[in-house]
Amino acid sequence: MTLQFDQAEVRRTLELYLRPRQVTELRLLEAEVDGEWGKRTFSGNFDREHIDALIEALSRVKSAFGAYFIPNPVKPELLARAYNRARLVKDKTPTTSDKDIQCRRWLLIDADPVRPADISSTGTEKANAYEVILDVDHWFFEQGFPPGIIGDSGNGYHLSIPVQLPADDNRFCERMLKTLKARFSTYQPDGTPIVKIDETTFNPARIWKLYGTEAHKGDDCPDLGRPWRPSRIECICQQV
């Protein structure tokens, strides 16, 4: 499970999502890091001006289940927890919680193809998720929302819509995701789900796929049509 990542795509992702001096948290799950023993969460805080340091931290990771970041702005004082560096998280080491977020700048929407847990999606399953996220994006455009970002998570698709909301405004985001799930999730004629909108991504400190890194679910099985794939920014929407 060697961590593969595209430096240019990681940089592009962070430059798109973060404003000048904005602080984010890098978080890798089940990470194995050079010079350290065991697999644990690998986490650190970085500002936009130190993307190179974040990329250097990624290069230390030999393997990981997944690499994530926090798109909403982390309170600047938390930079002092791990000053533009990452470290393995011990039992009492804090990571970013909802109370540590300044405000909401992104509504995060995840269209995930339904399949057994801990396996990668097939090409068909992933394509189904893309159709759903395009429909969601078009609906937001019709409602007058600003253009968002469509991301390929490796197994499904994301849509990130710019917002300006207080950090504690869970009510709007939670209700919006429930509405999207009811309106856009797809099903077979017998009621079997095909693609679902995740209604749990409303919390402000939600970690998000760090595009440019590879998605690892289960084993890499290209012969079964379920390979590990790189994640990436699919497009910056004007009107999709």
LUMSE-787889 format. One record per residue: y, x, z of N, C-alpha, C in turn; residue number from 0. Coordinates in nm, 4 decimals, padded with zeros to 6 digits. Example, Ala and Ser with C-alpha at 12.3 -4.5 7.8 and 13.67 -1.06 7.14 Angstrom:
BEGIN
[node [-00.5690 01.3190 00.7800] [-00.4500 01.2300 00.7800] [-00.3300 01.3200 00.7800] 0]
[node [-00.2250 01.2850 00.7080] [-00.1060 01.3670 00.7140] [00.0030 01.2900 00.7870] 1]
This chain:
BEGIN
[node [-00.1201 00.0848 00.0000] [00.0000 00.0000 00.0000] [00.1250 00.0882 00.0000] 0]
[node [00.1277 00.1884 -00.0864] [00.2424 00.2780 -00.0948] [00.3665 00.2010 -00.1370] 1]
[node [00.4775 00.2244 -00.0677] [00.6011 00.1543 -00.0996] [00.6587 00.2067 -00.2304] 2]
[node [00.6704 00.1184 -00.3273] [00.7332 00.1517 -00.4542] [00.8688 00.0831 -00.4604] 3]
[node [00.9718 00.1559 -00.5043] [01.1019 00.0910 -00.5185] [01.1840 00.1601 -00.6265] 4]
[node [01.2738 00.0804 -00.6823] [01.3642 00.1245 -00.7871] [01.5010 00.1452 -00.7228] 5]
[node [01.5443 00.2703 -00.7133] [01.6704 00.2996 -00.6451] [01.7877 00.2254 -00.7068] 6]
[node [01.7931 00.2205 -00.8394] [01.9067 00.1559 -00.9068] [01.9111 00.0066 -00.8755] 7]
[node [01.7937 -00.0574 -00.8698] [01.7905 -00.2012 -00.8421] [01.8221 -00.2304 -00.6960] 8]
[node [01.7765 -00.1446 -00.6052] [01.8136 -00.1604 -00.4644] [01.9646 -00.1482 -00.4489] 9]
[node [02.0236 -00.0485 -00.5128] [02.1682 -00.0302 -00.5047] [02.2425 -00.1508 -00.5631] 10]
[node [02.1977 -00.1973 -00.6779] [02.2608 -00.3137 -00.7412] [02.2552 -00.4350 -00.6493] 11]
[node [02.1412 -00.4569 -00.5856] [02.1258 -00.5701 -00.4939] [02.2266 -00.5641 -00.3802] 12]
[node [02.2358 -00.4502 -00.3156] [02.3249 -00.4373 -00.2005] [02.4713 -00.4458 -00.2413] 13]
[node [02.5047 -00.3928 -00.3569] [02.6436 -00.4017 -00.4034] [02.6822 -00.5446 -00.4405] 14]
[node [02.5838 -00.6261 -00.4837] [02.6121 -00.7654 -00.5170] [02.6271 -00.8526 -00.3915] 15]
[node [02.5418 -00.8300 -00.2940] [02.5385 -00.9182 -00.1765] [02.6368 -00.8787 -00.0667] 16]
[node [02.6681 -00.7512 -00.0563] [02.7508 -00.7048 00.0548] [02.8948 -00.6817 00.0106] 17]
[node [02.9881 -00.7193 00.0949] [03.1290 -00.6898 00.0709] [03.1633 -00.5531 00.1300] 18]
[node [03.2802 -00.4982 00.0952] [03.3193 -00.3694 00.1547] [03.3147 -00.3740 00.3071] 19]
[node [03.2545 -00.2711 00.3647] [03.2405 -00.2517 00.5100] [03.1463 -00.3526 00.5758] 20]
[node [03.0826 -00.4374 00.4961] [02.9873 -00.5322 00.5555] [02.8639 -00.4575 00.6052] 21]
[node [02.8153 -00.5000 00.7210] [02.6965 -00.4403 00.7821] [02.5752 -00.5294 00.7553] 22]
[node [02.4641 -00.4663 00.7221] [02.3381 -00.5371 00.7041] [02.2308 -00.4683 00.7863] 23]
[node [02.1172 -00.5340 00.8009] [02.0010 -00.4693 00.8601] [01.8936 -00.4514 00.7543] 24]
[node [01.8417 -00.3314 00.7419] [01.7218 -00.3038 00.6641] [01.6021 -00.3239 00.7561] 25]
[node [01.5023 -00.3991 00.7095] [01.3841 -00.4216 00.7931] [01.2586 -00.4167 00.7066] 26]
[node [01.1668 -00.3277 00.7412] [01.0385 -00.3175 00.6730] [00.9283 -00.3529 00.7714] 27]
[node [00.8368 -00.4392 00.7279] [00.7303 -00.4864 00.8146] [00.6033 -00.4061 00.7913] 28]
[node [00.5325 -00.3796 00.8994] [00.4070 -00.3042 00.8949] [00.4271 -00.1723 00.8193] 29]
[node [00.5306 -00.1001 00.8570] [00.5684 00.0221 00.7850] [00.4989 00.1447 00.8446] 30]
[node [00.4604 00.2338 00.7544] [00.4096 00.3653 00.7924] [00.5103 00.4671 00.7418] 31]
[node [00.5639 00.5474 00.8327] [00.6782 00.6330 00.8023] [00.6404 00.7791 00.8222] 32]
[node [00.6895 00.8643 00.7320] [00.6660 01.0084 00.7452] [00.7105 01.0591 00.8821] 33]
[node [00.6251 01.1369 00.9469] [00.6606 01.1963 01.0749] [00.6418 01.1054 01.1939] 34]
[node [00.5928 00.9812 01.1711] [00.5733 00.8860 01.2804] [00.4280 00.8384 01.2800] 35]
[node [00.3802 00.7955 01.3966] [00.2420 00.7509 01.4083] [00.2363 00.5990 01.4136] 36]
[node [00.1391 00.5414 01.3422] [00.1150 00.3976 01.3490] [00.1997 00.3178 01.2521] 37]
[node [00.1695 00.1879 01.2444] [00.2424 00.0957 01.1576] [00.3200 -00.0029 01.2444] 38]
[node [00.4496 -00.0028 01.2278] [00.5353 -00.0935 01.3045] [00.6517 -00.1362 01.2151] 39]
[node [00.7367 -00.2190 01.2699] [00.8599 -00.2556 01.2003] [00.9529 -00.1345 01.1951] 40]
[node [01.0098 -00.1108 01.0788] [01.1038 -00.0001 01.0551] [01.2384 -00.0639 01.0255] 41]
[node [01.3388 -00.0383 01.1091] [01.4635 -00.1145 01.1023] [01.5834 -00.0248 01.1293] 42]
[node [01.6955 -00.0604 01.0675] [01.8203 00.0090 01.0943] [01.9371 -00.0669 01.0364] 43]
[node [02.0572 -00.0365 01.0855] [02.1779 -00.1021 01.0383] [02.2576 -00.0073 00.9492] 44]
[node [02.3106 -00.0632 00.8404] [02.3840 00.0153 00.7419] [02.5038 -00.0657 00.6944] 45]
[node [02.6149 00.0031 00.6654] [02.7253 -00.0663 00.6002] [02.7208 -00.0375 00.4502] 46]
[node [02.8014 -00.1131 00.3763] [02.7975 -00.1045 00.2294] [02.8346 00.0345 00.1797] 47]
[node [02.9133 00.1049 00.2572] [02.9574 00.2375 00.2160] [02.8485 00.3442 00.2342] 48]
[node [02.7351 00.3068 00.2926] [02.6279 00.4031 00.3158] [02.4967 00.3553 00.2541] 49]
[node [02.5056 00.3013 00.1331] [02.3849 00.2594 00.0617] [02.2937 00.3793 00.0362] 50]
[node [02.3517 00.4962 00.0105] [02.2698 00.6156 -00.0109] [02.1818 00.6444 00.1110] 51]
[node [02.2367 00.6243 00.2310] [02.1586 00.6481 00.3523] [02.0449 00.5469 00.3643] 52]
[node [02.0691 00.4234 00.3242] [01.9643 00.3219 00.3268] [01.8528 00.3591 00.2287] 53]
[node [01.8895 00.4033 00.1099] [01.7891 00.4444 00.0117] [01.7098 00.5645 00.0620] 54]
[node [01.7776 00.6564 00.1305] [01.7074 00.7717 00.1875] [01.6072 00.7257 00.2931] 55]
[node [01.6455 00.6248 00.3730] [01.5532 00.5714 00.4731] [01.4306 00.5099 00.4062] 56]
[node [01.4507 00.4382 00.2962] [01.3379 00.3812 00.2218] [01.2433 00.4896 00.1721] 57]
[node [01.2990 00.6029 00.1320] [01.2171 00.7103 00.0757] [01.1246 00.7727 00.1801] 58]
[node [01.1516 00.7504 00.3092] [01.0662 00.8023 00.4162] [00.9427 00.7161 00.4386] 59]
[node [00.9415 00.5954 00.3800] [00.8346 00.4992 00.4071] [00.7163 00.5244 00.3138] 60]
[node [00.6016 00.5527 00.3727] [00.4813 00.5758 00.2926] [00.4178 00.4440 00.2492] 61]
[node [00.4216 00.3449 00.3344] [00.3657 00.2147 00.3006] [00.4336 00.1080 00.3854] 62]
[node [00.4303 -00.0168 00.3369] [00.4877 -00.1289 00.4112] [00.4388 -00.2585 00.3506] 63]
[node [00.4300 -00.3612 00.4337] [00.3960 -00.4944 00.3843] [00.5092 -00.5485 00.2969] 64]
[node [00.6343 -00.5241 00.3367] [00.7482 -00.5731 00.2599] [00.8777 -00.5153 00.3106] 65]
[node [00.9777 -00.5111 00.2218] [01.1102 -00.4574 00.2553] [01.2136 -00.5686 00.2417] 66]
[node [01.2995 -00.5821 00.3426] [01.3939 -00.6928 00.3493] [01.5308 -00.6436 00.3978] 67]
[node [01.6320 -00.7285 00.3741] [01.7646 -00.7028 00.4287] [01.8250 -00.8356 00.4703] 68]
[node [01.9390 -00.8311 00.5392] [02.0076 -00.9534 00.5827] [02.1332 -00.9702 00.4978] 69]
[node [02.1379 -01.0728 00.4112] [02.2548 -01.0913 00.3245] [02.3817 -01.1326 00.3979] 70]
[node [02.3685 -01.2132 00.5047] [02.4880 -01.2554 00.5783] [02.5393 -01.1398 00.6649] 71]
[node [02.6720 -01.1328 00.6864] [02.7295 -01.0163 00.7540] [02.6907 -01.0067 00.9011] 72]
[node [02.6333 -00.8925 00.9359] [02.6002 -00.8612 01.0747] [02.7282 -00.8147 01.1447] 73]
[node [02.7438 -00.8502 01.2711] [02.8626 -00.8080 01.3467] [02.8760 -00.6558 01.3417] 74]
[node [02.9965 -00.6049 01.3116] [03.0135 -00.4601 01.2898] [02.9704 -00.3739 01.4067] 75]
[node [02.9849 -00.4259 01.5305] [02.9502 -00.3421 01.6452] [02.8009 -00.3094 01.6502] 76]
[node [02.7183 -00.3889 01.5811] [02.5753 -00.3613 01.5822] [02.5390 -00.2373 01.5005] 77]
[node [02.6354 -00.1865 01.4234] [02.6117 -00.0619 01.3517] [02.5775 00.0509 01.4487] 78]
[node [02.6259 00.0408 01.5710] [02.6010 00.1454 01.6711] [02.4574 00.1454 01.7222] 79]
[node [02.3799 00.0412 01.6926] [02.2392 00.0408 01.7345] [02.1596 00.1492 01.6624] 80]
[node [02.1884 00.1628 01.5351] [02.1217 00.2655 01.4529] [02.2209 00.2951 01.3421] 81]
[node [02.3026 00.3954 01.3627] [02.4221 00.4189 01.2821] [02.3858 00.4721 01.1434] 82]
[node [02.3767 00.3792 01.0470] [02.3405 00.4134 00.9095] [02.2115 00.4957 00.9043] 83]
[node [02.1161 00.4500 00.9834] [01.9837 00.5114 00.9823] [01.8813 00.4049 01.0237] 84]
[node [01.7540 00.4325 00.9987] [01.6469 00.3418 01.0385] [01.5491 00.4146 01.1297] 85]
[node [01.4818 00.3366 01.2155] [01.3840 00.3932 01.3073] [01.2762 00.2895 01.3317] 86]
[node [01.1596 00.3368 01.3792] [01.0525 00.2448 01.4123] [01.0910 00.1636 01.5354] 87]
[node [01.0663 00.0335 01.5301] [01.1036 -00.0577 01.6374] [00.9947 -00.0579 01.7439] 88]
[node [01.0330 -00.0328 01.8667] [00.9405 -00.0398 01.9796] [00.9476 -00.1797 02.0418] 89]
[node [00.8679 -00.2028 02.1448] [00.8533 -00.3375 02.1996] [00.9861 -00.4004 02.2399] 90]
[node [01.0770 -00.3226 02.2980] [01.2024 -00.3787 02.3480] [01.3222 -00.3439 02.2591] 91]
[node [01.2970 -00.2880 02.1417] [01.4073 -00.2561 02.0505] [01.4564 -00.3843 01.9842] 92]
[node [01.5836 -00.4190 01.9989] [01.6312 -00.5439 01.9387] [01.6538 -00.5302 01.7888] 93]
[node [01.6268 -00.6369 01.7175] [01.6685 -00.6497 01.5777] [01.7706 -00.7626 01.5703] 94]
[node [01.8253 -00.7871 01.4538] [01.9352 -00.8833 01.4394] [01.8878 -01.0258 01.4651] 95]
[node [01.9577 -01.0958 01.5529] [01.9297 -01.2373 01.5806] [02.0443 -01.3221 01.5256] 96]
[node [02.0267 -01.4531 01.5307] [02.1284 -01.5431 01.4753] [02.2641 -01.5262 01.5429] 97]
[node [02.2660 -01.4939 01.6711] [02.3937 -01.4770 01.7416] [02.4664 -01.3498 01.6990] 98]
[node [02.3976 -01.2626 01.6234] [02.4570 -01.1368 01.5792] [02.5219 -01.1464 01.4413] 99]
[node [02.5298 -01.2664 01.3854] [02.5857 -01.2863 01.2513] [02.7298 -01.3342 01.2621] 100]
[node [02.8191 -01.2736 01.1825] [02.9616 -01.3097 01.1855] [02.9883 -01.4470 01.1269] 101]
[node [02.9322 -01.4734 01.0086] [02.9561 -01.5973 00.9353] [02.8493 -01.6072 00.8279] 102]
[node [02.8477 -01.7192 00.7582] [02.7526 -01.7370 00.6479] [02.8253 -01.7174 00.5142] 103]
[node [02.7722 -01.6312 00.4330] [02.8244 -01.6138 00.2980] [02.7234 -01.6517 00.1908] 104]
[node [02.5991 -01.6799 00.2334] [02.4949 -01.7128 00.1364] [02.4077 -01.8261 00.1886] 105]
[node [02.3804 -01.9228 00.1004] [02.2752 -02.0215 00.1221] [02.1540 -01.9714 00.0449] 106]
[node [02.0430 -01.9479 00.1151] [01.9265 -01.8799 00.0588] [01.8167 -01.9823 00.0311] 107]
[node [01.7727 -01.9879 -00.0956] [01.6760 -02.0887 -00.1398] [01.5558 -02.0174 -00.2004] 108]
[node [01.4377 -02.0537 -00.1536] [01.3133 -01.9879 -00.1935] [01.2212 -02.0907 -00.2568] 109]
[node [01.1910 -02.0742 -00.3866] [01.0923 -02.1578 -00.4560] [00.9630 -02.0780 -00.4638] 110]
[node [00.8629 -02.1219 -00.3905] [00.7395 -02.0444 -00.3770] [00.6220 -02.1235 -00.4327] 111]
[node [00.5450 -02.0648 -00.5251] [00.4259 -02.1353 -00.5734] [00.3226 -02.1486 -00.4614] 112]
[node [00.2650 -02.2667 -00.4503] [00.1684 -02.2929 -00.3442] [00.0334 -02.2333 -00.3847] 113]
[node [-00.0242 -02.1533 -00.2935] [-00.1511 -02.0859 -00.3164] [-00.2069 -02.0486 -00.1789] 114]
[node [-00.3316 -02.0031 -00.1707] [-00.3835 -01.9598 -00.0409] [-00.2974 -01.8491 00.0185] 115]
[node [-00.2940 -01.8419 00.1495] [-00.2091 -01.7440 00.2187] [-00.2525 -01.6016 00.1872] 116]
[node [-00.1520 -01.5118 00.1817] [-00.1734 -01.3672 00.1727] [-00.2409 -01.3244 00.0429] 117]
[node [-00.2042 -01.3886 -00.0674] [-00.2443 -01.3399 -00.1995] [-00.1228 -01.3491 -00.2917] 118]
[node [-00.1196 -01.2622 -00.3927] [-00.0120 -01.2659 -00.4908] [-00.0296 -01.3867 -00.5825] 119]
[node [00.0783 -01.4282 -00.6455] [00.0723 -01.5412 -00.7383] [00.0210 -01.4957 -00.8743] 120]
[node [-00.0315 -01.5908 -00.9508] [-00.0645 -01.5652 -01.0909] [00.0615 -01.5778 -01.1760] 121]
[node [00.0516 -01.5349 -01.3011] [00.1661 -01.5494 -01.3905] [00.2065 -01.6946 -01.4089] 122]
[node [00.1083 -01.7840 -01.4186] [00.1379 -01.9266 -01.4357] [00.2053 -01.9834 -01.3116] 123]
[node [00.1537 -01.9483 -01.1943] [00.2145 -01.9969 -01.0701] [00.3586 -01.9494 -01.0573] 124]
[node [00.3809 -01.8245 -01.0929] [00.5161 -01.7699 -01.0842] [00.6090 -01.8382 -01.1839] 125]
[node [00.5597 -01.8649 -01.3052] [00.6401 -01.9337 -01.4068] [00.6780 -02.0743 -01.3603] 126]
[node [00.5880 -02.1412 -01.2908] [00.6193 -02.2741 -01.2365] [00.7360 -02.2669 -01.1387] 127]
[node [00.7371 -02.1617 -01.0565] [00.8468 -02.1449 -00.9610] [00.9788 -02.1193 -01.0327] 128]
[node [00.9737 -02.0476 -01.1443] [01.0965 -02.0197 -01.2202] [01.1561 -02.1489 -01.2766] 129]
[node [01.0722 -02.2369 -01.3269] [01.1213 -02.3650 -01.3783] [01.1913 -02.4440 -01.2685] 130]
[node [01.1344 -02.4419 -01.1490] [01.1939 -02.5150 -01.0363] [01.3287 -02.4547 -00.9989] 131]
[node [01.3366 -02.3223 -00.9891] [01.4622 -02.2609 -00.9451] [01.5715 -02.2815 -01.0493] 132]
[node [01.5365 -02.2871 -01.1782] [01.6364 -02.3175 -01.2804] [01.6903 -02.4590 -01.2631] 133]
[node [01.6021 -02.5540 -01.2308] [01.6471 -02.6914 -01.2069] [01.7398 -02.6985 -01.0856] 134]
[node [01.7057 -02.6242 -00.9807] [01.7893 -02.6216 -00.8607] [01.9264 -02.5622 -00.8937] 135]
[node [01.9271 -02.4528 -00.9679] [02.0539 -02.3893 -01.0039] [02.1410 -02.4831 -01.0862] 136]
[node [02.0806 -02.5536 -01.1815] [02.1572 -02.6463 -01.2649] [02.2161 -02.7587 -01.1793] 137]
[node [02.1404 -02.8060 -01.0813] [02.1902 -02.9116 -00.9929] [02.3107 -02.8616 -00.9139] 138]
[node [02.3055 -02.7400 -00.8606] [02.4196 -02.6855 -00.7878] [02.5416 -02.6729 -00.8792] 139]
[node [02.5191 -02.6327 -01.0038] [02.6287 -02.6225 -01.1001] [02.6938 -02.7586 -01.1209] 140]
[node [02.6125 -02.8632 -01.1337] [02.6657 -02.9982 -01.1530] [02.7423 -03.0467 -01.0307] 141]
[node [02.7061 -02.9982 -00.9120] [02.7756 -03.0380 -00.7893] [02.9042 -02.9605 -00.7665] 142]
[node [02.9321 -02.8619 -00.8528] [03.0561 -02.7867 -00.8422] [03.0499 -02.6634 -00.7540] 143]
[node [02.9302 -02.6211 -00.7172] [02.9169 -02.4991 -00.6380] [02.9435 -02.3763 -00.7250] 144]
[node [02.9864 -02.2657 -00.6648] [03.0092 -02.1437 -00.7429] [02.8769 -02.0868 -00.7930] 145]
[node [02.8823 -02.0059 -00.8999] [02.7600 -01.9469 -00.9549] [02.6884 -01.8620 -00.8507] 146]
[node [02.5561 -01.8646 -00.8566] [02.4755 -01.7899 -00.7613] [02.4009 -01.6746 -00.8254] 147]
[node [02.3003 -01.6265 -00.7551] [02.2164 -01.5158 -00.8007] [02.0713 -01.5634 -00.7993] 148]
[node [02.0022 -01.5492 -00.9116] [01.8595 -01.5778 -00.9168] [01.7843 -01.4460 -00.8991] 149]
[node [01.6926 -01.4449 -00.8038] [01.6143 -01.3254 -00.7762] [01.4661 -01.3507 -00.7979] 150]
[node [01.3987 -01.2543 -00.8563] [01.2539 -01.2546 -00.8731] [01.1944 -01.1854 -00.7504] 151]
[node [01.1254 -01.2608 -00.6663] [01.0729 -01.2049 -00.5416] [00.9429 -01.1269 -00.5620] 152]
[node [00.8897 -01.1301 -00.6828] [00.7609 -01.0693 -00.7119] [00.6511 -01.1730 -00.7232] 153]
[node [00.6599 -01.2785 -00.6411] [00.5607 -01.3859 -00.6446] [00.6208 -01.5231 -00.6724] 154]
[node [00.7514 -01.5343 -00.6601] [00.8221 -01.6590 -00.6847] [00.9657 -01.6274 -00.7204] 155]
[node [01.0542 -01.7243 -00.6974] [01.1943 -01.7031 -00.7323] [01.2867 -01.7537 -00.6222] 156]
[node [01.3998 -01.6849 -00.6106] [01.5036 -01.7176 -00.5131] [01.6308 -01.7598 -00.5857] 157]
[node [01.7121 -01.8363 -00.5164] [01.8487 -01.8644 -00.5593] [01.9395 -01.8454 -00.4392] 158]
[node [02.0431 -01.7651 -00.4549] [02.1411 -01.7405 -00.3485] [02.2747 -01.7981 -00.3935] 159]
[node [02.3252 -01.8963 -00.3177] [02.4507 -01.9635 -00.3515] [02.5601 -01.9165 -00.2559] 160]
[node [02.6748 -01.8680 -00.3083] [02.7838 -01.8275 -00.2190] [02.8397 -01.9465 -00.1409] 161]
[node [02.8593 -01.9280 -00.0112] [02.9184 -02.0310 00.0743] [03.0172 -01.9642 00.1687] 162]
[node [03.0968 -02.0451 00.2342] [03.1853 -01.9981 00.3407] [03.1690 -02.0943 00.4575] 163]
[node [03.0830 -02.0564 00.5514] [03.0482 -02.1433 00.6630] [03.0419 -02.0625 00.7923] 164]
[node [03.0637 -02.1281 00.9062] [03.0435 -02.0584 01.0337] [02.8975 -02.0179 01.0497] 165]
[node [02.8746 -01.9141 01.1253] [02.7381 -01.8662 01.1458] [02.6503 -01.9718 01.2113] 166]
[node [02.7091 -02.0549 01.2994] [02.6285 -02.1515 01.3745] [02.6152 -02.2864 01.3043] 167]
[node [02.6544 -02.2931 01.1771] [02.6465 -02.4207 01.1038] [02.5068 -02.4392 01.0447] 168]
[node [02.4083 -02.4554 01.1328] [02.2720 -02.4779 01.0862] [02.2561 -02.6157 01.0236] 169]
[node [02.3382 -02.7106 01.0668] [02.3173 -02.8492 01.0261] [02.3299 -02.8656 00.8751] 170]
[node [02.4372 -02.8110 00.8160] [02.4559 -02.8257 00.6715] [02.3434 -02.7580 00.5959] 171]
[node [02.3130 -02.6333 00.6335] [02.2135 -02.5559 00.5596] [02.0743 -02.6172 00.5733] 172]
[node [02.0400 -02.6613 00.6939] [01.9086 -02.7211 00.7148] [01.8942 -02.8506 00.6363] 173]
[node [01.9969 -02.9342 00.6402] [01.9903 -03.0601 00.5659] [01.9864 -03.0361 00.4157] 174]
[node [02.0601 -02.9369 00.3683] [02.0593 -02.9060 00.2263] [01.9196 -02.8628 00.1805] 175]
[node [01.8552 -02.7764 00.2575] [01.7224 -02.7306 00.2186] [01.6200 -02.8436 00.2230] 176]
[node [01.6312 -02.9326 00.3188] [01.5409 -03.0483 00.3236] [01.5618 -03.1369 00.2015] 177]
[node [01.6882 -03.1537 00.1605] [01.7180 -03.2324 00.0405] [01.6590 -03.1667 -00.0839] 178]
[node [01.6752 -03.0353 -00.0948] [01.6217 -02.9631 -00.2110] [01.4692 -02.9710 -00.2144] 179]
[node [01.4069 -02.9583 -00.0971] [01.2609 -02.9669 -00.0928] [01.2129 -03.1030 -00.1416] 180]
[node [01.2781 -03.2101 -00.0953] [01.2378 -03.3449 -00.1354] [01.2645 -03.3707 -00.2831] 181]
[node [01.3718 -03.3123 -00.3356] [01.4133 -03.3419 -00.4730] [01.3420 -03.2559 -00.5773] 182]
[node [01.3131 -03.1298 -00.5448] [01.2693 -03.0370 -00.6491] [01.1283 -02.9821 -00.6322] 183]
[node [01.0651 -02.9953 -00.5182] [00.9268 -02.9521 -00.5061] [00.8407 -03.0298 -00.6046] 184]
[node [00.7403 -02.9637 -00.6614] [00.6589 -03.0260 -00.7664] [00.5148 -03.0421 -00.7211] 185]
[node [00.4476 -03.1425 -00.7815] [00.3125 -03.1789 -00.7388] [00.2269 -03.2161 -00.8590] 186]
[node [00.0970 -03.1949 -00.8445] [-00.0004 -03.2445 -00.9411] [-00.0083 -03.3974 -00.9304] 187]
[node [-00.0639 -03.4636 -01.0333] [-00.0777 -03.6101 -01.0254] [-00.1526 -03.6581 -00.9009] 188]
[node [-00.2451 -03.5757 -00.8497] [-00.3201 -03.6168 -00.7302] [-00.2477 -03.5840 -00.5999] 189]
[node [-00.1240 -03.5328 -00.6116] [-00.0451 -03.5023 -00.4939] [-00.0560 -03.3597 -00.4445] 190]
[node [-00.1391 -03.2787 -00.5098] [-00.1510 -03.1385 -00.4712] [-00.0213 -03.0650 -00.5037] 191]
[node [00.0383 -02.9930 -00.4081] [00.1657 -02.9258 -00.4351] [00.1486 -02.8092 -00.5323] 192]
[node [00.2496 -02.7908 -00.6189] [00.2520 -02.6797 -00.7143] [00.3532 -02.5752 -00.6684] 193]
[node [00.4778 -02.6186 -00.6485] [00.5857 -02.5312 -00.6019] [00.6608 -02.6056 -00.4925] 194]
[node [00.6904 -02.5356 -00.3833] [00.7670 -02.5962 -00.2754] [00.8934 -02.5155 -00.2490] 195]
[node [01.0006 -02.5870 -00.2193] [01.1221 -02.5234 -00.1678] [01.1028 -02.5027 -00.0182] 196]
[node [01.1194 -02.3788 00.0259] [01.1038 -02.3453 00.1674] [01.2228 -02.4014 00.2451] 197]
[node [01.1950 -02.4884 00.3406] [01.3025 -02.5512 00.4184] [01.3372 -02.4731 00.5443] 198]
[node [01.2759 -02.3560 00.5639] [01.2960 -02.2806 00.6885] [01.3957 -02.1657 00.6739] 199]
[node [01.4571 -02.1486 00.5574] [01.5433 -02.0311 00.5344] [01.6892 -02.0567 00.5730] 200]
[node [01.7131 -02.1532 00.6628] [01.8508 -02.1918 00.6940] [01.9164 -02.1065 00.8018] 201]
[node [01.8376 -02.0286 00.8778] [01.9005 -01.9568 00.9889] [01.9865 -01.8411 00.9374] 202]
[node [02.0997 -01.8128 01.0023] [02.1960 -01.7163 00.9482] [02.1457 -01.5735 00.9423] 203]
[node [02.0522 -01.5343 01.0307] [02.0015 -01.3969 01.0307] [01.8742 -01.3832 00.9477] 204]
[node [01.8522 -01.4752 00.8560] [01.7328 -01.4724 00.7724] [01.7231 -01.3410 00.6950] 205]
[node [01.6064 -01.2768 00.7059] [01.5840 -01.1586 00.6225] [01.5429 -01.2041 00.4832] 206]
[node [01.5800 -01.1253 00.3832] [01.5619 -01.1620 00.2427] [01.5006 -01.0448 00.1685] 207]
[node [01.4215 -01.0735 00.0666] [01.3601 -00.9663 -00.0116] [01.4653 -00.8668 -00.0592] 208]
[node [01.4397 -00.7389 -00.0359] [01.5274 -00.6351 -00.0888] [01.4834 -00.6085 -00.2319] 209]
[node [01.5565 -00.6680 -00.3261] [01.5181 -00.6569 -00.4671] [01.5191 -00.5104 -00.5105] 210]
[node [01.4197 -00.4768 -00.5900] [01.3982 -00.3378 -00.6283] [01.2765 -00.2794 -00.5598] 211]
[node [01.2247 -00.3501 -00.4552] [01.1028 -00.3068 -00.3872] [00.9868 -00.3945 -00.4320] 212]
[node [00.8666 -00.3428 -00.4140] [00.7475 -00.4126 -00.4617] [00.7005 -00.5145 -00.3588] 213]
[node [00.6487 -00.6281 -00.4095] [00.5949 -00.7333 -00.3232] [00.4465 -00.7091 -00.3011] 214]
[node [00.4048 -00.7049 -00.1750] [00.2650 -00.6817 -00.1391] [00.2109 -00.8040 -00.0663] 215]
[node [00.1246 -00.8786 -00.1292] [00.0528 -00.9884 -00.0642] [-00.0963 -00.9657 -00.0880] 216]
[node [-00.1719 -00.9463 00.0188] [-00.3128 -00.9183 00.0034] [-00.3347 -00.7866 -00.0697] 217]
[node [-00.4414 -00.7808 -00.1489] [-00.4716 -00.6615 -00.2277] [-00.4126 -00.6736 -00.3671] 218]
[node [-00.3926 -00.5585 -00.4297] [-00.3441 -00.5523 -00.5671] [-00.4619 -00.5832 -00.6598] 219]
[node [-00.4626 -00.7027 -00.7214] [-00.5787 -00.7488 -00.7988] [-00.5384 -00.7910 -00.9401] 220]
[node [-00.4982 -00.6962 -01.0259] [-00.4612 -00.7336 -01.1634] [-00.5761 -00.7962 -01.2411] 221]
[node [-00.7020 -00.7559 -01.2101] [-00.8158 -00.8129 -01.2823] [-00.8385 -00.9595 -01.2468] 222]
[node [-00.7841 -01.0033 -01.1333] [-00.7902 -01.1446 -01.0947] [-00.6629 -01.2196 -01.1338] 223]
[node [-00.5702 -01.1486 -01.1992] [-00.4428 -01.2102 -01.2357] [-00.3462 -01.2212 -01.1207] 224]
[node [-00.3708 -01.1442 -01.0133] [-00.2856 -01.1494 -00.8937] [-00.2433 -01.0077 -00.8546] 225]
[node [-00.1582 -00.9464 -00.9369] [-00.1167 -00.8082 -00.9075] [00.0028 -00.8034 -00.8135] 226]
[node [00.0223 -00.6872 -00.7523] [00.1501 -00.6605 -00.6872] [00.2541 -00.6418 -00.7959] 227]
[node [00.3751 -00.6945 -00.7740] [00.4809 -00.6856 -00.8738] [00.6112 -00.6379 -00.8089] 228]
[node [00.6984 -00.5752 -00.8869] [00.8303 -00.5399 -00.8344] [00.9186 -00.6639 -00.8248] 229]
[node [01.0060 -00.6647 -00.7269] [01.1082 -00.7684 -00.7184] [01.2351 -00.7172 -00.7870] 230]
[node [01.3207 -00.8105 -00.8306] [01.4429 -00.7692 -00.8995] [01.5409 -00.8847 -00.9058] 231]
[node [01.6652 -00.8524 -00.9348] [01.7653 -00.9545 -00.9677] [01.7342 -01.0064 -01.1071] 232]
[node [01.7081 -01.1358 -01.1174] [01.6788 -01.1955 -01.2482] [01.8069 -01.2151 -01.3275] 233]
[node [01.9079 -01.2763 -01.2662] [02.0352 -01.2937 -01.3351] [02.1416 -01.3348 -01.2343] 234]
[node [02.2662 -01.3074 -01.2706] [02.3823 -01.3561 -01.1974] [02.4312 -01.4775 -01.2744] 235]
[node [02.4179 -01.5936 -01.2152] [02.4363 -01.7178 -01.2901] [02.5825 -01.7419 -01.3253] 236]
[node [02.6068 -01.7785 -01.4459] [02.7314 -01.8403 -01.4860] [02.7029 -01.9880 -01.5082] 237]
[node [02.6088 -02.0150 -01.5967] [02.5489 -02.1469 -01.6086] [02.4134 -02.1236 -01.6689] 238]
[node [02.3092 -02.1500 -01.5926] [02.1729 -02.1258 -01.6389] [02.1150 -02.2556 -01.6902] 239]
